[in-house]
Amino acid sequence: MEDVGTFKNFGEAFKVFFDKVKELVGQGASLNVLETTCWIEYSKIQMYFYDARDLAYKVGILKGKGELVDPLPKIDHLVIDVAFAERALVAFEEFMMVKPDEPLEYKLLK
């Protein structure tokens, strides 16, 4: 995906994002592409396609089998803040996972 700019809210961003993803799927993009290279970024937190899709259903932007609601509903920004914060926590937990055979490294910075 290319950087397509900034939007005033999650609904506007998701609408453009969803259209771009549908275009990619129509061109034969794999599920791996959707899972790893398509995201919405908010406060430097990336929410990949499936999490963004689930949030869109939760806040009423999507309905049924993936139809965008028109007009877009007004969404409490705190719901979006919390969803992205939860995504950041999951990403942090994944980052902090240490495999049993990997030693932990601690560095002192001056």
N, C-alpha and C positions, 0 to 999 in steps of 0.2 A: 504494500500500500504506500501511496505517497502522502506527504503532509498536505492536507487540503485546507489548512487554516484553523482559526479559532472560532468558536461559537458561543453565544450568550448563555446557553444552558445545555443540559444533557439531552433533552428532547431534540433540539436542533442538530446537535452533533450526531446523535444516534440515527436520525433520519438520513443524513448524508452517508454515514457509515454503512447503514443497512443497504442503501442503494448500491454503494460500491461493492459490498460483499455479494449481493445478488448478481451483479455484473461479473465478478470473479468466478462465481459458481457457474454461471452461464457459459463462461469461457473454459470450464473444465478444471478449475482450481481444486486441489485435493483438500481433504479434511485437515491435513497437517498444516497447510497454508493458513486456514482459518484459525487453527489452534495456536499458531506460533508467530504469525506476521501481521495479523489484523487486530488493532486495538484502538481504544479511545484513551487518551491521556488527560488526566486531571490532577493538578498539583503535583506533577511529575510521577504520578502513579498510573501504571498501565493496566487497563482492564481489557482482557482479550475477548474475542468475539462471543464465545458461549456465555461467559459471565455477564457481558454487556447485554446480550439477548435476554438472559434470565432477569436482569434488572429492568429491562424495557417492559417485560411482561408484568413484573411486580408493580411498576409505577403506572401501568396502563397505556404505554406507548404502542405496544403490540397486543394483538388479540388473536384468538382463534389459532389458525395454522400459520401465523407469521404475517398478519396483515397490519400495516401501520394504521394507527388511529388518526383521523383527520377531522377536525383540527387537533393538534397535539394538546394533551391535557397539561394543566399547570401542575408542576411537581414541587413539593417542598424541598428546598435545597439541602436541608439537613438529612433527608433520606439519601440523597446522592452522596453527601459528605460521608455519611456512615458506611455506605456501600463501598466507596473507594477506600476508606480507612480499613475496612475489613479485608479488602483485596490486598492492601499493603501489608497487613499482618500475615496473611497467608504467604505472600511472596517472601517476607522476612523469615518466616518459619522454614520455608523451603530452602532458602539461602543458608540458614544456620544449621541445617541438618548435616551432621558429620557421619561419614561412613565409618564403621568399626575399625577398618584398617588404615584410616587416615589420622595422623596425629594432629592435635590442635596446635596452632602456632599463635604465640602471643608476641606482639611487637611493642616496644616502648618507643614512642615518638617524642622528640624534644622540640 
